[in-house]
C-alpha cells in the first residue's frame, strides 16, 4: 500500500509541476499580447492624430510627415507581414497620400522644402 501511495504522490507532483509551467506560459503570452495590442493602438492613434494635423498646421508639414513616417514604420514592424498584408498596404498607401498632400500644400513654399519631400522615400 505504501508503494502505491508513493507512486501516486510522485505522479501528482510531476503533474502539478507541468500544470504550473503551462499556466505560467499562458499567463506570460497573454500579458505580452495585451502589451503588444496596447502599444499598437497607441501608435495608430498617434499616427492618425499627427496625420490630422495636416488640416490645421501648415507650418510643420515636414515635421508632421517625419513623425507619420516614424509611426508608420513602428506600426508595420508590429504587424505580421504574412497575415496583415492588407493593413500594411493600407497604412503605406495612406502615408503616400499624406506625402502627396504635403507636396501640394508646400507648392508655394521654398524649393528646399519641396526638394526634401521628393527625397524622403521609404
N, C-alpha and C positions, 0 to 999 in steps of 0.2 A: 504494500500500500504506500509506503513512503517513497518508493521509486516512481510510482505514477504521479504522486504529488509533486515531486521534484521536476519531473519532465513537464508537467503542466505549468509549473512556475517558470521554468526556462522558456517555454513556448510563449507564455504570457508576457514575459519581459521582452523577448525578441519582437513580438507583435507591437507592444507599446512603443518601443524604440522606432520601429518602422512607421507607425502611425504618427508619432510626434514629428519625425523628419518630413513626412509627407505634408502634414499640416503646416509646418514652418515654411516649406517650399511654396505652398499655395498662398500663404499669407504674404510672403515676400513678393511673389509675382503680382498679386492683387494690389499691394501697396505701390509697387513700381508702375503698374498700369494706370492707377489713379494719378500718380505724379506726372506721368507722360501725357495723359489726356489733359490735365490741368495746364501744363506748360504749353501744349499745342494750342489750346483755347486762348491762352494769353497772347501767344504770338499772332494768332489770327486776328484777335481783337485789336492788337497794336497795329497790325498791317492795315486793316480797314480804317482805323482811326487816322493813321498817317495819310492814307490814300484820300480820305475825305477832306483832308486839309487843303487839297488842290483847289477846292471850291472857295476857300477863304484866304489862302496865304499865297499871294503872288511873289512875295519877296524871298521865299525859301524853297523854291521849286526844286533846285538841285539837291538841297539837303533832304527834302522830303523824299525824293526819288532814291537817294542813297539809303535812307532809313528803310524805305519799302523794299529795296533790293536786299538789304541785310536780313530783314524779317522774312522775305520770300525764301531766301536760301535756308534759313533756320527751319521754316515750315517744311520745305521739301526734304530736308535731312531727317525730320521727324516722321515722315511718311514712308510707307513701304513702296519702293519703286515698282514692284511686281503687282501689288494689289491695288495701289492707289494712283494708277496712271492718269485716270480722268481728273482727279483732284490736282495732281501735279501740273497737268496740261492747262487746267483752268486758271491756276494761280500764275503760271508763266504767261499765259495769254493776257490776263488782267494786268500784269506788270508791263507787258509790252504796250498795251493800250495807254497806261499811265505815262509811259515814256513818250509816246506819240503826242499825247495831250500836253505833256510838258514842253515838247518842241514847239507846238502851236502857241502855247502861252508865252514862250520865250521868243517868239518870232520878232518882236520889236526890241529884244534885248541885245546885249553885246554879242559879237561874233564869237568871243571866247566862251560864253555860256552855251551857245548853240553847238560849237565845236565839241565842247565837253560832253554834251548829251550824245552826240554822234559816236564818240569814242567809248562811251560807257556801255559795252556789250558784255553780257554774261551768258 
